[in-house]
Amino acid sequence: ISCWTALQSLLSSTKQACEILTRDPEGGAARIPFETFSFLYSYLANIDGEISEAETKAFLQGIKEQADKHSGMVLIRHF
């Protein structure tokens, strides 16, 4: 499995988690707090094993910058 495939699978899983955990109405932005997103993404990336810790940290930093513009909430469109 390539790193790109692993990343796509991870993002798909994370998107599904956001849709499940959000308090937004069905079809909404599926926002979740950055802390929750960060925990989920880091956990799933660690289990996957194909994405390095450095890549995970860099990705989460970019997501945090976007979340900071939206009151600390991560939107699916951010990734």
Contacts in CASP RR format, 6 or more apart in sequence:
PFRMAT RR
TARGET T0000
AUTHOR 0000-0000-0000
METHOD contacts of the structure
MODEL  1
ISCWTALQSLLSSTKQACEILTRDPEGGAARIPFETFSFLYSYLANIDGE
ISEAETKAFLQGIKEQADKHSGMVLIRHF
1 50 0 8 1.000
2 50 0 8 1.000
3 50 0 8 1.000
3 51 0 8 1.000
6 48 0 8 1.000
6 49 0 8 1.000
6 50 0 8 1.000
6 51 0 8 1.000
7 50 0 8 1.000
7 51 0 8 1.000
9 48 0 8 1.000
10 41 0 8 1.000
10 44 0 8 1.000
10 45 0 8 1.000
10 48 0 8 1.000
10 51 0 8 1.000
11 79 0 8 1.000
13 44 0 8 1.000
14 37 0 8 1.000
14 40 0 8 1.000
14 41 0 8 1.000
14 44 0 8 1.000
14 79 0 8 1.000
15 30 0 8 1.000
15 76 0 8 1.000
15 79 0 8 1.000
17 32 0 8 1.000
17 40 0 8 1.000
18 30 0 8 1.000
18 31 0 8 1.000
18 32 0 8 1.000
18 37 0 8 1.000
18 74 0 8 1.000
18 76 0 8 1.000
19 30 0 8 1.000
19 76 0 8 1.000
21 32 0 8 1.000
21 36 0 8 1.000
22 28 0 8 1.000
22 29 0 8 1.000
22 30 0 8 1.000
22 31 0 8 1.000
22 32 0 8 1.000
23 31 0 8 1.000
24 30 0 8 1.000
24 31 0 8 1.000
29 75 0 8 1.000
29 76 0 8 1.000
29 77 0 8 1.000
30 75 0 8 1.000
30 76 0 8 1.000
31 70 0 8 1.000
31 73 0 8 1.000
31 74 0 8 1.000
31 75 0 8 1.000
32 73 0 8 1.000
32 74 0 8 1.000
33 72 0 8 1.000
33 73 0 8 1.000
33 74 0 8 1.000
34 63 0 8 1.000
34 64 0 8 1.000
34 67 0 8 1.000
34 68 0 8 1.000
34 72 0 8 1.000
34 73 0 8 1.000
34 74 0 8 1.000
36 74 0 8 1.000
37 63 0 8 1.000
37 67 0 8 1.000
37 74 0 8 1.000
38 60 0 8 1.000
38 63 0 8 1.000
38 64 0 8 1.000
41 56 0 8 1.000
41 59 0 8 1.000
41 60 0 8 1.000
41 63 0 8 1.000
42 56 0 8 1.000
42 60 0 8 1.000
45 51 0 8 1.000
45 55 0 8 1.000
45 56 0 8 1.000
46 56 0 8 1.000
59 79 0 8 1.000
63 74 0 8 1.000
63 78 0 8 1.000
63 79 0 8 1.000
66 74 0 8 1.000
66 75 0 8 1.000
66 78 0 8 1.000
67 73 0 8 1.000
67 74 0 8 1.000
67 78 0 8 1.000
END
